[in-house]
Amino acid sequence: MKKREIKTSQAGDKEKRYRSRKKWLWLFLPAVLVCILAGGVLARYTSDNQKQEEMKSSDFHLTSDLLEEEGASYDVTDWRSGIDILLYNYEKENVALIAGDDISYTVNVKGQWVLSDPNNGVFKKNADRTSQTLHLTPGTDVKAGDTVTVTVTTTAPYIKTLSATFTVASDRSPSYTVKDQSDGTVLLTIQANDYSGNITVKWNAGQLDPDSTNADMASWSDASGQGTLAAEDNTTYQLLFFKNITDSFTERSGMGTEINLTK
């Protein structure tokens, strides 16, 4: 009986020690995980800073007027002739820091655009501040809302990434608004955007008379119910019509090369 009692007591002691160790382990694990995570963050932070310091000490410098390390975004309205992107061999924030070596890079374009690089991915060493140009040409089916992302990644002597996303804010069609001014006139405002060419304006004869004092409407006949505007790109036109009716014209906007004015 004594042996059995001793064994039971020993088993109880072991159980208590096991539970104590288990409890201690569960308390210790979170601290270990925090240390591991903190160490990883610190190591990454130290590595990034060390990389930046190495770049500066070795005179590695590449910046851009539009591309940024953290990425950038732009709305583009005048894109007909394409977009020029400048690369600099110096730091924009400190123009005294100039690259001391040749820089090799690659360019990636995501979107329906074509990029040309006359320097073929090499920025030659120069003792002076200088720049070189990447040129983006729009595709044939570009329309409002389309995006193109350009990424430049250096491959030597260090790795650095610059990027930007460009969004087409308008397509090549003119846009317009119709406003009843509540004074017996209707104002048609046309923004040509990137379009140049003829725009046809139609109205119901007897309802509206075009303002013949406006040079763009001088040849428009009251009774014809139609006029042609020779539009130039990136130009805004304001065309005034006199009402022959008391009904109000609905204010609206749209896009296209044919505009129909109805009440």
NORVENJO-V836398 format. One record per helix or strand of 2 or more residues. SS is the DSSP state (a for helix, b for strand). FROM is the first residue (numbers start at 1). LEN is the number of residues. If there is no record, write none. Layout:
# NORVENJO-V836398
{{SS	FROM	LEN} {SS	FROM	LEN}}
This chain:
# NORVENJO-V836398
{{a	2	56} {b	63	2} {b	73	4} {b	83	6} {b	103	8} {b	113	5} {b	122	2} {b	131	8} {b	147	10} {b	161	8} {b	175	6} {b	185	7} {b	197	7} {b	208	3} {a	215	3} {b	226	6} {b	236	8} {b	252	4} {b	258	4}}
